[in-house]
Amino acid sequence: MPKVEFVHIENVVASVTLDQRIDLEKVARSILNVEYDPEQFPGLVYRLEKPKTATLIFSSGKMVCS
């Protein structure tokens, strides 16, 4: 078996489910760096520069961050 010299992580994904609904319109008005166009995509996209991440937030309370 070949020896592994190093490991390089390309992507990490985390998900969470809150036990409540989220008012995406209100969030979009309250936070910078948010994209929300419900006619194009049902979730809100929240982007950070450092660390460079994007979080998808859905009105159901589900969130996915990568």
mmCIF file as Biopython writes it, N, C-alpha, C and O atoms, coordinates in Angstrom:
data_model
#
loop_
_atom_site.group_PDB
_atom_site.id
_atom_site.type_symbol
_atom_site.label_atom_id
_atom_site.label_alt_id
_atom_site.label_comp_id
_atom_site.label_asym_id
_atom_site.label_entity_id
_atom_site.label_seq_id
_atom_site.pdbx_PDB_ins_code
_atom_site.Cartn_x
_atom_site.Cartn_y
_atom_site.Cartn_z
_atom_site.occupancy
_atom_site.B_iso_or_equiv
_atom_site.auth_seq_id
_atom_site.auth_asym_id
_atom_site.pdbx_PDB_model_num
ATOM 1   N N  . MET A ? 1  ? 0.846   -1.174 0.000  1.0 0.0 1  A 1 
ATOM 2   C CA . MET A ? 1  ? 0.000   0.000  0.000  1.0 0.0 1  A 1 
ATOM 3   C C  . MET A ? 1  ? 0.896   1.243  0.000  1.0 0.0 1  A 1 
ATOM 4   O O  . MET A ? 1  ? 1.855   1.311  0.768  1.0 0.0 1  A 1 
ATOM 5   N N  . PRO A ? 2  ? 0.583   2.248  -0.875 1.0 0.0 2  A 1 
ATOM 6   C CA . PRO A ? 2  ? 1.430   3.441  -0.951 1.0 0.0 2  A 1 
ATOM 7   C C  . PRO A ? 2  ? 1.320   4.295  0.318  1.0 0.0 2  A 1 
ATOM 8   O O  . PRO A ? 2  ? 0.269   4.365  0.956  1.0 0.0 2  A 1 
ATOM 9   N N  . LYS A ? 3  ? 2.414   4.927  0.653  1.0 0.0 3  A 1 
ATOM 10  C CA . LYS A ? 3  ? 2.458   5.818  1.820  1.0 0.0 3  A 1 
ATOM 11  C C  . LYS A ? 3  ? 1.810   7.156  1.471  1.0 0.0 3  A 1 
ATOM 12  O O  . LYS A ? 3  ? 2.101   7.723  0.417  1.0 0.0 3  A 1 
ATOM 13  N N  . VAL A ? 4  ? 0.939   7.667  2.338  1.0 0.0 4  A 1 
ATOM 14  C CA . VAL A ? 4  ? 0.287   8.962  2.122  1.0 0.0 4  A 1 
ATOM 15  C C  . VAL A ? 4  ? 1.206   10.045 2.672  1.0 0.0 4  A 1 
ATOM 16  O O  . VAL A ? 4  ? 1.549   10.027 3.854  1.0 0.0 4  A 1 
ATOM 17  N N  . GLU A ? 5  ? 1.600   10.978 1.830  1.0 0.0 5  A 1 
ATOM 18  C CA . GLU A ? 5  ? 2.517   12.037 2.225  1.0 0.0 5  A 1 
ATOM 19  C C  . GLU A ? 5  ? 1.808   13.189 2.939  1.0 0.0 5  A 1 
ATOM 20  O O  . GLU A ? 5  ? 2.349   13.752 3.891  1.0 0.0 5  A 1 
ATOM 21  N N  . PHE A ? 6  ? 0.600   13.542 2.486  1.0 0.0 6  A 1 
ATOM 22  C CA . PHE A ? 6  ? -0.148  14.640 3.089  1.0 0.0 6  A 1 
ATOM 23  C C  . PHE A ? 6  ? -1.625  14.492 2.764  1.0 0.0 6  A 1 
ATOM 24  O O  . PHE A ? 6  ? -2.007  13.773 1.841  1.0 0.0 6  A 1 
ATOM 25  N N  . VAL A ? 7  ? -2.424  15.167 3.519  1.0 0.0 7  A 1 
ATOM 26  C CA . VAL A ? 7  ? -3.863  15.189 3.278  1.0 0.0 7  A 1 
ATOM 27  C C  . VAL A ? 7  ? -4.254  16.629 3.001  1.0 0.0 7  A 1 
ATOM 28  O O  . VAL A ? 7  ? -3.863  17.536 3.736  1.0 0.0 7  A 1 
ATOM 29  N N  . HIS A ? 8  ? -5.012  16.839 1.960  1.0 0.0 8  A 1 
ATOM 30  C CA . HIS A ? 8  ? -5.490  18.179 1.594  1.0 0.0 8  A 1 
ATOM 31  C C  . HIS A ? 8  ? -7.014  18.150 1.602  1.0 0.0 8  A 1 
ATOM 32  O O  . HIS A ? 8  ? -7.628  17.457 0.791  1.0 0.0 8  A 1 
ATOM 33  N N  . ILE A ? 9  ? -7.623  18.899 2.512  1.0 0.0 9  A 1 
ATOM 34  C CA . ILE A ? 9  ? -9.080  18.940 2.597  1.0 0.0 9  A 1 
ATOM 35  C C  . ILE A ? 9  ? -9.589  19.978 1.616  1.0 0.0 9  A 1 
ATOM 36  O O  . ILE A ? 9  ? -9.188  21.140 1.674  1.0 0.0 9  A 1 
ATOM 37  N N  . GLU A ? 10 ? -10.465 19.568 0.722  1.0 0.0 10 A 1 
ATOM 38  C CA . GLU A ? 10 ? -11.020 20.453 -0.304 1.0 0.0 10 A 1 
ATOM 39  C C  . GLU A ? 10 ? -12.291 21.152 0.151  1.0 0.0 10 A 1 
ATOM 40  O O  . GLU A ? 10 ? -12.492 22.334 -0.129 1.0 0.0 10 A 1 
ATOM 41  N N  . ASN A ? 11 ? -13.149 20.418 0.855  1.0 0.0 11 A 1 
ATOM 42  C CA . ASN A ? 11 ? -14.452 20.976 1.182  1.0 0.0 11 A 1 
ATOM 43  C C  . ASN A ? 11 ? -14.996 20.294 2.433  1.0 0.0 11 A 1 
ATOM 44  O O  . ASN A ? 11 ? -14.830 19.090 2.627  1.0 0.0 11 A 1 
ATOM 45  N N  . VAL A ? 12 ? -15.639 21.080 3.262  1.0 0.0 12 A 1 
ATOM 46  C CA . VAL A ? 12 ? -16.301 20.551 4.450  1.0 0.0 12 A 1 
ATOM 47  C C  . VAL A ? 12 ? -17.732 21.074 4.415  1.0 0.0 12 A 1 
ATOM 48  O O  . VAL A ? 12 ? -17.959 22.254 4.146  1.0 0.0 12 A 1 
ATOM 49  N N  . VAL A ? 13 ? -18.682 20.212 4.681  1.0 0.0 13 A 1 
ATOM 50  C CA . VAL A ? 13 ? -20.087 20.599 4.668  1.0 0.0 13 A 1 
ATOM 51  C C  . VAL A ? 13 ? -20.694 20.302 6.034  1.0 0.0 13 A 1 
ATOM 52  O O  . VAL A ? 13 ? -20.499 19.227 6.602  1.0 0.0 13 A 1 
ATOM 53  N N  . ALA A ? 14 ? -21.434 21.283 6.546  1.0 0.0 14 A 1 
ATOM 54  C CA . ALA A ? 14 ? -22.135 21.104 7.818  1.0 0.0 14 A 1 
ATOM 55  C C  . ALA A ? 14 ? -23.609 21.411 7.600  1.0 0.0 14 A 1 
ATOM 56  O O  . ALA A ? 14 ? -23.954 22.277 6.795  1.0 0.0 14 A 1 
ATOM 57  N N  . SER A ? 15 ? -24.467 20.712 8.305  1.0 0.0 15 A 1 
ATOM 58  C CA . SER A ? 15 ? -25.894 20.983 8.191  1.0 0.0 15 A 1 
ATOM 59  C C  . SER A ? 15 ? -26.511 21.023 9.581  1.0 0.0 15 A 1 
ATOM 60  O O  . SER A ? 15 ? -26.021 20.398 10.522 1.0 0.0 15 A 1 
ATOM 61  N N  . VAL A ? 16 ? -27.589 21.768 9.680  1.0 0.0 16 A 1 
ATOM 62  C CA . VAL A ? 16 ? -28.300 21.906 10.951 1.0 0.0 16 A 1 
ATOM 63  C C  . VAL A ? 16 ? -29.784 22.056 10.652 1.0 0.0 16 A 1 
ATOM 64  O O  . VAL A ? 16 ? -30.168 22.592 9.612  1.0 0.0 16 A 1 
ATOM 65  N N  . THR A ? 17 ? -30.595 21.588 11.555 1.0 0.0 17 A 1 
ATOM 66  C CA . THR A ? 17 ? -32.032 21.797 11.462 1.0 0.0 17 A 1 
ATOM 67  C C  . THR A ? 17 ? -32.497 22.452 12.753 1.0 0.0 17 A 1 
ATOM 68  O O  . THR A ? 17 ? -32.385 21.866 13.830 1.0 0.0 17 A 1 
ATOM 69  N N  . LEU A ? 18 ? -33.016 23.662 12.641 1.0 0.0 18 A 1 
ATOM 70  C CA . LEU A ? 18 ? -33.565 24.356 13.794 1.0 0.0 18 A 1 
ATOM 71  C C  . LEU A ? 18 ? -34.995 23.892 14.011 1.0 0.0 18 A 1 
ATOM 72  O O  . LEU A ? 18 ? -35.662 23.473 13.065 1.0 0.0 18 A 1 
ATOM 73  N N  . ASP A ? 19 ? -35.456 23.962 15.214 1.0 0.0 19 A 1 
ATOM 74  C CA . ASP A ? 19 ? -36.816 23.537 15.533 1.0 0.0 19 A 1 
ATOM 75  C C  . ASP A ? 19 ? -37.783 24.720 15.433 1.0 0.0 19 A 1 
ATOM 76  O O  . ASP A ? 19 ? -38.647 24.908 16.289 1.0 0.0 19 A 1 
ATOM 77  N N  . GLN A ? 20 ? -37.618 25.517 14.361 1.0 0.0 20 A 1 
ATOM 78  C CA . GLN A ? 20 ? -38.529 26.646 14.131 1.0 0.0 20 A 1 
ATOM 79  C C  . GLN A ? 20 ? -38.388 27.114 12.699 1.0 0.0 20 A 1 
ATOM 80  O O  . GLN A ? 20 ? -37.385 26.839 12.040 1.0 0.0 20 A 1 
ATOM 81  N N  . ARG A ? 21 ? -39.388 27.816 12.227 1.0 0.0 21 A 1 
ATOM 82  C CA . ARG A ? 21 ? -39.368 28.372 10.877 1.0 0.0 21 A 1 
ATOM 83  C C  . ARG A ? 21 ? -38.604 29.687 10.895 1.0 0.0 21 A 1 
ATOM 84  O O  . ARG A ? 21 ? -38.514 30.340 11.935 1.0 0.0 21 A 1 
ATOM 85  N N  . ILE A ? 22 ? -38.051 30.082 9.749  1.0 0.0 22 A 1 
ATOM 86  C CA . ILE A ? 22 ? -37.260 31.302 9.627  1.0 0.0 22 A 1 
ATOM 87  C C  . ILE A ? 22 ? -37.920 32.215 8.607  1.0 0.0 22 A 1 
ATOM 88  O O  . ILE A ? 22 ? -38.261 31.781 7.506  1.0 0.0 22 A 1 
ATOM 89  N N  . ASP A ? 23 ? -38.100 33.479 8.971  1.0 0.0 23 A 1 
ATOM 90  C CA . ASP A ? 23 ? -38.650 34.487 8.062  1.0 0.0 23 A 1 
ATOM 91  C C  . ASP A ? 23 ? -37.496 34.996 7.194  1.0 0.0 23 A 1 
ATOM 92  O O  . ASP A ? 23 ? -36.746 35.879 7.612  1.0 0.0 23 A 1 
ATOM 93  N N  . LEU A ? 24 ? -37.354 34.447 5.999  1.0 0.0 24 A 1 
ATOM 94  C CA . LEU A ? 24 ? -36.225 34.773 5.134  1.0 0.0 24 A 1 
ATOM 95  C C  . LEU A ? 24 ? -36.261 36.222 4.658  1.0 0.0 24 A 1 
ATOM 96  O O  . LEU A ? 24 ? -35.206 36.828 4.469  1.0 0.0 24 A 1 
ATOM 97  N N  . GLU A ? 25 ? -37.431 36.782 4.464  1.0 0.0 25 A 1 
ATOM 98  C CA . GLU A ? 25 ? -37.544 38.195 4.067  1.0 0.0 25 A 1 
ATOM 99  C C  . GLU A ? 25 ? -36.928 39.081 5.144  1.0 0.0 25 A 1 
ATOM 100 O O  . GLU A ? 25 ? -36.179 40.009 4.838  1.0 0.0 25 A 1 
ATOM 101 N N  . LYS A ? 26 ? -37.241 38.794 6.397  1.0 0.0 26 A 1 
ATOM 102 C CA . LYS A ? 26 ? -36.727 39.574 7.519  1.0 0.0 26 A 1 
ATOM 103 C C  . LYS A ? 26 ? -35.205 39.419 7.638  1.0 0.0 26 A 1 
ATOM 104 O O  . LYS A ? 26 ? -34.494 40.396 7.871  1.0 0.0 26 A 1 
ATOM 105 N N  . VAL A ? 27 ? -34.724 38.212 7.478  1.0 0.0 27 A 1 
ATOM 106 C CA . VAL A ? 27 ? -33.276 37.970 7.535  1.0 0.0 27 A 1 
ATOM 107 C C  . VAL A ? 27 ? -32.573 38.732 6.413  1.0 0.0 27 A 1 
ATOM 108 O O  . VAL A ? 27 ? -31.536 39.354 6.642  1.0 0.0 27 A 1 
ATOM 109 N N  . ALA A ? 28 ? -33.128 38.685 5.212  1.0 0.0 28 A 1 
ATOM 110 C CA . ALA A ? 28 ? -32.521 39.354 4.058  1.0 0.0 28 A 1 
ATOM 111 C C  . ALA A ? 28 ? -32.436 40.863 4.272  1.0 0.0 28 A 1 
ATOM 112 O O  . ALA A ? 28 ? -31.495 41.499 3.797  1.0 0.0 28 A 1 
ATOM 113 N N  . ARG A ? 29 ? -33.389 41.436 4.968  1.0 0.0 29 A 1 
ATOM 114 C CA . ARG A ? 29 ? -33.369 42.878 5.250  1.0 0.0 29 A 1 
ATOM 115 C C  . ARG A ? 29 ? -32.403 43.230 6.377  1.0 0.0 29 A 1 
ATOM 116 O O  . ARG A ? 29 ? -31.966 44.376 6.478  1.0 0.0 29 A 1 
ATOM 117 N N  . SER A ? 30 ? -32.069 42.271 7.217  1.0 0.0 30 A 1 
ATOM 118 C CA . SER A ? 30 ? -31.307 42.544 8.438  1.0 0.0 30 A 1 
ATOM 119 C C  . SER A ? 30 ? -29.813 42.275 8.344  1.0 0.0 30 A 1 
ATOM 120 O O  . SER A ? 30 ? -29.047 42.804 9.150  1.0 0.0 30 A 1 
ATOM 121 N N  . ILE A ? 31 ? -29.376 41.463 7.379  1.0 0.0 31 A 1 
ATOM 122 C CA . ILE A ? 31 ? -27.983 41.013 7.331  1.0 0.0 31 A 1 
ATOM 123 C C  . ILE A ? 31 ? -27.355 41.371 5.984  1.0 0.0 31 A 1 
ATOM 124 O O  . ILE A ? 31 ? -27.983 41.253 4.932  1.0 0.0 31 A 1 
ATOM 125 N N  . LEU A ? 32 ? -26.092 41.815 6.049  1.0 0.0 32 A 1 
ATOM 126 C CA . LEU A ? 32 ? -25.338 42.083 4.820  1.0 0.0 32 A 1 
ATOM 127 C C  . LEU A ? 32 ? -24.857 40.774 4.199  1.0 0.0 32 A 1 
ATOM 128 O O  . LEU A ? 32 ? -24.872 39.730 4.850  1.0 0.0 32 A 1 
ATOM 129 N N  . ASN A ? 33 ? -24.436 40.836 2.954  1.0 0.0 33 A 1 
ATOM 130 C CA . ASN A ? 33 ? -23.881 39.686 2.217  1.0 0.0 33 A 1 
ATOM 131 C C  . ASN A ? 33 ? -24.882 38.549 2.053  1.0 0.0 33 A 1 
ATOM 132 O O  . ASN A ? 33 ? -24.516 37.375 2.108  1.0 0.0 33 A 1 
ATOM 133 N N  . VAL A ? 34 ? -26.142 38.906 1.852  1.0 0.0 34 A 1 
ATOM 134 C CA . VAL A ? 34 ? -27.207 37.918 1.686  1.0 0.0 34 A 1 
ATOM 135 C C  . VAL A ? 34 ? -27.806 38.039 0.294  1.0 0.0 34 A 1 
ATOM 136 O O  . VAL A ? 34 ? -28.041 39.140 -0.203 1.0 0.0 34 A 1 
ATOM 137 N N  . GLU A ? 35 ? -28.047 36.903 -0.320 1.0 0.0 35 A 1 
ATOM 138 C CA . GLU A ? 35 ? -28.754 36.862 -1.610 1.0 0.0 35 A 1 
ATOM 139 C C  . GLU A ? 35 ? -30.062 36.120 -1.381 1.0 0.0 35 A 1 
ATOM 140 O O  . GLU A ? 35 ? -30.076 34.994 -0.885 1.0 0.0 35 A 1 
ATOM 141 N N  . TYR A ? 36 ? -31.154 36.768 -1.748 1.0 0.0 36 A 1 
ATOM 142 C CA . TYR A ? 36 ? -32.447 36.097 -1.595 1.0 0.0 36 A 1 
ATOM 143 C C  . TYR A ? 36 ? -33.366 36.516 -2.722 1.0 0.0 36 A 1 
ATOM 144 O O  . TYR A ? 36 ? -33.778 37.673 -2.801 1.0 0.0 36 A 1 
ATOM 145 N N  . ASP A ? 37 ? -33.686 35.575 -3.593 1.0 0.0 37 A 1 
ATOM 146 C CA . ASP A ? 37 ? -34.615 35.778 -4.695 1.0 0.0 37 A 1 
ATOM 147 C C  . ASP A ? 37 ? -35.489 34.529 -4.764 1.0 0.0 37 A 1 
ATOM 148 O O  . ASP A ? 37 ? -35.169 33.584 -5.485 1.0 0.0 37 A 1 
ATOM 149 N N  . PRO A ? 38 ? -36.604 34.524 -4.009 1.0 0.0 38 A 1 
ATOM 150 C CA . PRO A ? 38 ? -37.424 33.316 -3.916 1.0 0.0 38 A 1 
ATOM 151 C C  . PRO A ? 38 ? -37.992 32.822 -5.243 1.0 0.0 38 A 1 
ATOM 152 O O  . PRO A ? 38 ? -38.395 31.664 -5.344 1.0 0.0 38 A 1 
ATOM 153 N N  . GLU A ? 39 ? -38.031 33.677 -6.258 1.0 0.0 39 A 1 
ATOM 154 C CA . GLU A ? 39 ? -38.496 33.218 -7.570 1.0 0.0 39 A 1 
ATOM 155 C C  . GLU A ? 39 ? -37.436 32.358 -8.264 1.0 0.0 39 A 1 
ATOM 156 O O  . GLU A ? 39 ? -37.765 31.537 -9.120 1.0 0.0 39 A 1 
ATOM 157 N N  . GLN A ? 40 ? -36.164 32.547 -7.894 1.0 0.0 40 A 1 
ATOM 158 C CA . GLN A ? 40 ? -35.069 31.780 -8.500 1.0 0.0 40 A 1 
ATOM 159 C C  . GLN A ? 40 ? -34.661 30.568 -7.671 1.0 0.0 40 A 1 
ATOM 160 O O  . GLN A ? 40 ? -34.323 29.517 -8.216 1.0 0.0 40 A 1 
ATOM 161 N N  . PHE A ? 41 ? -34.697 30.727 -6.322 1.0 0.0 41 A 1 
ATOM 162 C CA . PHE A ? 41 ? -34.235 29.668 -5.421 1.0 0.0 41 A 1 
ATOM 163 C C  . PHE A ? 41 ? -34.956 29.842 -4.088 1.0 0.0 41 A 1 
ATOM 164 O O  . PHE A ? 41 ? -35.058 30.967 -3.598 1.0 0.0 41 A 1 
ATOM 165 N N  . PRO A ? 42 ? -35.458 28.771 -3.487 1.0 0.0 42 A 1 
ATOM 166 C CA . PRO A ? 42 ? -36.274 28.902 -2.273 1.0 0.0 42 A 1 
ATOM 167 C C  . PRO A ? 42 ? -35.492 29.252 -1.006 1.0 0.0 42 A 1 
ATOM 168 O O  . PRO A ? 42 ? -36.087 29.554 0.029  1.0 0.0 42 A 1 
ATOM 169 N N  . GLY A ? 43 ? -34.161 29.212 -1.088 1.0 0.0 43 A 1 
ATOM 170 C CA . GLY A ? 43 ? -33.358 29.504 0.095  1.0 0.0 43 A 1 
ATOM 171 C C  . GLY A ? 43 ? -32.634 30.821 -0.016 1.0 0.0 43 A 1 
ATOM 172 O O  . GLY A ? 43 ? -32.515 31.405 -1.093 1.0 0.0 43 A 1 
ATOM 173 N N  . LEU A ? 44 ? -32.156 31.272 1.118  1.0 0.0 44 A 1 
ATOM 174 C CA . LEU A ? 44 ? -31.361 32.480 1.220  1.0 0.0 44 A 1 
ATOM 175 C C  . LEU A ? 44 ? -29.891 32.044 1.236  1.0 0.0 44 A 1 
ATOM 176 O O  . LEU A ? 44 ? -29.553 31.042 1.865  1.0 0.0 44 A 1 
ATOM 177 N N  . VAL A ? 45 ? -29.024 32.783 0.554  1.0 0.0 45 A 1 
ATOM 178 C CA . VAL A ? 45 ? -27.598 32.459 0.533  1.0 0.0 45 A 1 
ATOM 179 C C  . VAL A ? 45 ? -26.863 33.536 1.324  1.0 0.0 45 A 1 
ATOM 180 O O  . VAL A ? 45 ? -26.926 34.720 0.992  1.0 0.0 45 A 1 
ATOM 181 N N  . TYR A ? 46 ? -26.170 33.112 2.366  1.0 0.0 46 A 1 
ATOM 182 C CA . TYR A ? 46 ? -25.402 34.014 3.223  1.0 0.0 46 A 1 
ATOM 183 C C  . TYR A ? 46 ? -23.926 33.709 3.027  1.0 0.0 46 A 1 
ATOM 184 O O  . TYR A ? 46 ? -23.477 32.596 3.298  1.0 0.0 46 A 1 
ATOM 185 N N  . ARG A ? 47 ? -23.170 34.698 2.553  1.0 0.0 47 A 1 
ATOM 186 C CA . ARG A ? 47 ? -21.752 34.481 2.250  1.0 0.0 47 A 1 
ATOM 187 C C  . ARG A ? 47 ? -20.861 35.260 3.225  1.0 0.0 47 A 1 
ATOM 188 O O  . ARG A ? 47 ? -21.148 36.399 3.594  1.0 0.0 47 A 1 
ATOM 189 N N  . LEU A ? 48 ? -19.772 34.598 3.624  1.0 0.0 48 A 1 
ATOM 190 C CA . LEU A ? 48 ? -18.729 35.227 4.425  1.0 0.0 48 A 1 
ATOM 191 C C  . LEU A ? 48 ? -17.433 35.227 3.626  1.0 0.0 48 A 1 
ATOM 192 O O  . LEU A ? 48 ? -17.189 34.323 2.827  1.0 0.0 48 A 1 
ATOM 193 N N  . GLU A ? 49 ? -16.603 36.242 3.843  1.0 0.0 49 A 1 
ATOM 194 C CA . GLU A ? 49 ? -15.300 36.305 3.181  1.0 0.0 49 A 1 
ATOM 195 C C  . GLU A ? 49 ? -14.249 35.497 3.946  1.0 0.0 49 A 1 
ATOM 196 O O  . GLU A ? 49 ? -13.455 34.770 3.348  1.0 0.0 49 A 1 
ATOM 197 N N  . LYS A ? 50 ? -14.254 35.632 5.288  1.0 0.0 50 A 1 
ATOM 198 C CA . LYS A ? 50 ? -13.291 34.918 6.132  1.0 0.0 50 A 1 
ATOM 199 C C  . LYS A ? 50 ? -14.018 34.274 7.288  1.0 0.0 50 A 1 
ATOM 200 O O  . LYS A ? 50 ? -14.567 34.997 8.120  1.0 0.0 50 A 1 
ATOM 201 N N  . PRO A ? 51 ? -14.054 33.003 7.386  1.0 0.0 51 A 1 
ATOM 202 C CA . PRO A ? 51 ? -13.593 32.069 6.368  1.0 0.0 51 A 1 
ATOM 203 C C  . PRO A ? 51 ? -14.533 32.111 5.166  1.0 0.0 51 A 1 
ATOM 204 O O  . PRO A ? 51 ? -15.713 32.435 5.304  1.0 0.0 51 A 1 
ATOM 205 N N  . LYS A ? 52 ? -14.017 31.789 4.013  1.0 0.0 52 A 1 
ATOM 206 C CA . LYS A ? 52 ? -14.823 31.847 2.785  1.0 0.0 52 A 1 
ATOM 207 C C  . LYS A ? 52 ? -15.837 30.706 2.809  1.0 0.0 52 A 1 
ATOM 208 O O  . LYS A ? 52 ? -15.511 29.551 2.534  1.0 0.0 52 A 1 
ATOM 209 N N  . THR A ? 53 ? -17.071 31.065 3.145  1.0 0.0 53 A 1 
ATOM 210 C CA . THR A ? 53 ? -18.136 30.075 3.249  1.0 0.0 53 A 1 
ATOM 211 C C  . THR A ? 53 ? -19.424 30.628 2.661  1.0 0.0 53 A 1 
ATOM 212 O O  . THR A ? 53 ? -19.590 31.838 2.504  1.0 0.0 53 A 1 
ATOM 213 N N  . ALA A ? 54 ? -20.310 29.733 2.349  1.0 0.0 54 A 1 
ATOM 214 C CA . ALA A ? 54 ? -21.668 30.097 1.942  1.0 0.0 54 A 1 
ATOM 215 C C  . ALA A ? 54 ? -22.619 29.199 2.723  1.0 0.0 54 A 1 
ATOM 216 O O  . ALA A ? 54 ? -22.431 27.985 2.803  1.0 0.0 54 A 1 
ATOM 217 N N  . THR A ? 55 ? -23.630 29.815 3.287  1.0 0.0 55 A 1 
ATOM 218 C CA . THR A ? 55 ? -24.636 29.061 4.026  1.0 0.0 55 A 1 
ATOM 219 C C  . THR A ? 55 ? -25.977 29.219 3.334  1.0 0.0 55 A 1 
ATOM 220 O O  . THR A ? 55 ? -26.424 30.338 3.079  1.0 0.0 55 A 1 
ATOM 221 N N  . LEU A ? 56 ? -26.613 28.109 3.033  1.0 0.0 56 A 1 
ATOM 222 C CA . LEU A ? 56 ? -27.969 28.124 2.487  1.0 0.0 56 A 1 
ATOM 223 C C  . LEU A ? 56 ? -28.916 28.021 3.674  1.0 0.0 56 A 1 
ATOM 224 O O  . LEU A ? 56 ? -28.800 27.114 4.498  1.0 0.0 56 A 1 
ATOM 225 N N  . ILE A ? 57 ? -29.848 28.956 3.753  1.0 0.0 57 A 1 
ATOM 226 C CA . ILE A ? 57 ? -30.815 28.979 4.852  1.0 0.0 57 A 1 
ATOM 227 C C  . ILE A ? 57 ? -32.212 28.864 4.247  1.0 0.0 57 A 1 
ATOM 228 O O  . ILE A ? 57 ? -32.566 29.605 3.330  1.0 0.0 57 A 1 
ATOM 229 N N  . PHE A ? 58 ? -32.994 27.934 4.766  1.0 0.0 58 A 1 
ATOM 230 C CA . PHE A ? 58 ? -34.339 27.704 4.254  1.0 0.0 58 A 1 
ATOM 231 C C  . PHE A ? 58 ? -35.372 28.067 5.313  1.0 0.0 58 A 1 
ATOM 232 O O  . PHE A ? 58 ? -35.097 27.982 6.509  1.0 0.0 58 A 1 
ATOM 233 N N  . SER A ? 59 ? -36.542 28.466 4.879  1.0 0.0 59 A 1 
ATOM 234 C CA . SER A ? 59 ? -37.601 28.879 5.812  1.0 0.0 59 A 1 
ATOM 235 C C  . SER A ? 59 ? -38.024 27.757 6.749  1.0 0.0 59 A 1 
ATOM 236 O O  . SER A ? 59 ? -38.594 28.019 7.807  1.0 0.0 59 A 1 
ATOM 237 N N  . SER A ? 60 ? -37.754 26.518 6.377  1.0 0.0 60 A 1 
ATOM 238 C CA . SER A ? 60 ? -38.101 25.371 7.214  1.0 0.0 60 A 1 
ATOM 239 C C  . SER A ? 60 ? -37.221 25.275 8.464  1.0 0.0 60 A 1 
ATOM 240 O O  . SER A ? 60 ? -37.529 24.517 9.384  1.0 0.0 60 A 1 
ATOM 241 N N  . GLY A ? 61 ? -36.130 26.043 8.496  1.0 0.0 61 A 1 
ATOM 242 C CA . GLY A ? 61 ? -35.192 25.970 9.600  1.0 0.0 61 A 1 
ATOM 243 C C  . GLY A ? 61 ? -33.956 25.146 9.265  1.0 0.0 61 A 1 
ATOM 244 O O  . GLY A ? 61 ? -33.057 25.003 10.094 1.0 0.0 61 A 1 
ATOM 245 N N  . LYS A ? 62 ? -33.910 24.608 8.058  1.0 0.0 62 A 1 
ATOM 246 C CA . LYS A ? 62 ? -32.735 23.827 7.655  1.0 0.0 62 A 1 
ATOM 247 C C  . LYS A ? 62 ? -31.665 24.770 7.099  1.0 0.0 62 A 1 
ATOM 248 O O  . LYS A ? 62 ? -31.969 25.744 6.411  1.0 0.0 62 A 1 
ATOM 249 N N  . MET A ? 63 ? -30.389 24.449 7.418  1.0 0.0 63 A 1 
ATOM 250 C CA . MET A ? 63 ? -29.258 25.227 6.925  1.0 0.0 63 A 1 
ATOM 251 C C  . MET A ? 63 ? -28.143 24.273 6.493  1.0 0.0 63 A 1 
ATOM 252 O O  . MET A ? 63 ? -27.920 23.234 7.113  1.0 0.0 63 A 1 
ATOM 253 N N  . VAL A ? 64 ? -27.451 24.649 5.420  1.0 0.0 64 A 1 
ATOM 254 C CA . VAL A ? 64 ? -26.317 23.878 4.935  1.0 0.0 64 A 1 
ATOM 255 C C  . VAL A ? 64 ? -25.181 24.865 4.688  1.0 0.0 64 A 1 
ATOM 256 O O  . VAL A ? 64 ? -25.356 25.852 3.974  1.0 0.0 64 A 1 
ATOM 257 N N  . CYS A ? 65 ? -24.025 24.602 5.276  1.0 0.0 65 A 1 
ATOM 258 C CA . CYS A ? 65 ? -22.880 25.469 5.151  1.0 0.0 65 A 1 
ATOM 259 C C  . CYS A ? 65 ? -21.727 24.709 4.507  1.0 0.0 65 A 1 
ATOM 260 O O  . CYS A ? 65 ? -21.410 23.586 4.898  1.0 0.0 65 A 1 
ATOM 261 N N  . SER A ? 66 ? -21.107 25.337 3.519  1.0 0.0 66 A 1 
ATOM 262 C CA . SER A ? 66 ? -19.921 24.726 2.903  1.0 0.0 66 A 1 
ATOM 263 C C  . SER A ? 66 ? -18.890 25.778 2.605  1.0 0.0 66 A 1 
ATOM 264 O O  . SER A ? 66 ? -17.820 25.463 2.085  1.0 0.0 66 A 1 
#
